[in-house]
Amino acid sequence: MPTRATQTGRVRVRAGEGHQGYLTKALWAKVAGTICLIALMLYIADPAPHSSGGTAFGYISGTASAGLILWLTALGVRKRAMTRGRWSLKGWTSAHVWLGLSLIVVVTLHTAFDFGWNLHTLAYALMMVVILSGLFGVTMYQTIPSRMSANRGETTEAQMLEALRAIDRQLDAAAQPLDHETAAWVLASIDEDPFAGSFVNRLSGQYPRCRTEAAQAAIRRLTGSRADMGDDPLERVDALLEKKQALLARMRRHMRLKALLEIWLYVHVPLTFATIAAVAAHVVAVFFFW
């Protein structure tokens, strides 16, 4: 893929570097595995590991886990500064993914498997949902960018939108000879916002109230009832609507893929802060009310 460079030329970052190949970085996978192994060994060595999380191991693992959660949250800030080297966006994201996964083991051992309907279990449950949503996000970033690129081909979003406007201009000219009622269908298609629709429409890729589809159906009802089309303007309009439908389908696939790429953040980010709040409340409860 093409590279982008800063004005100074000192930093060159490949497009998509932050999300491609970071799972292959062995360093942070080894660090995470080592943390899990150490936690398991300390848990087994604890004199009373199965009573509750309030043992020496429980306090150590809890403090380490809380600090790690805060550190991982810094990825949202770090993503804004792309650099090379060990602490590049790719390296930071690799650390975020693998160390985040290590929390599953460390925090579960920290709980000593003592779950119930309480604040402490709530903090654990929120953390697990955040991790699972993060795994979903990892999957999306590994698969969707290439699908978006394949769908766009050699065109950009702006070029697709300009092509759509060009078709609308041609439709406007082609609809001039039509009667008022038929032209109204075509004008409704031209006036339609290609980005209209709810988030559910974007996510599903289904637009049941598409005016372009309705216009084409109306035109084809008319053309189907006429045996001899000849040099009929309806034929020209139908061909343009067909072309517009194909382009709209590409644009809507693009919007659907973008929605899939973003939807996990609506869970991951808010619940990250909810987890931090629950962990803080958990710490306060442990040190001041137990």
Disulfide bonds with the S-S distance in Angstrom:
none
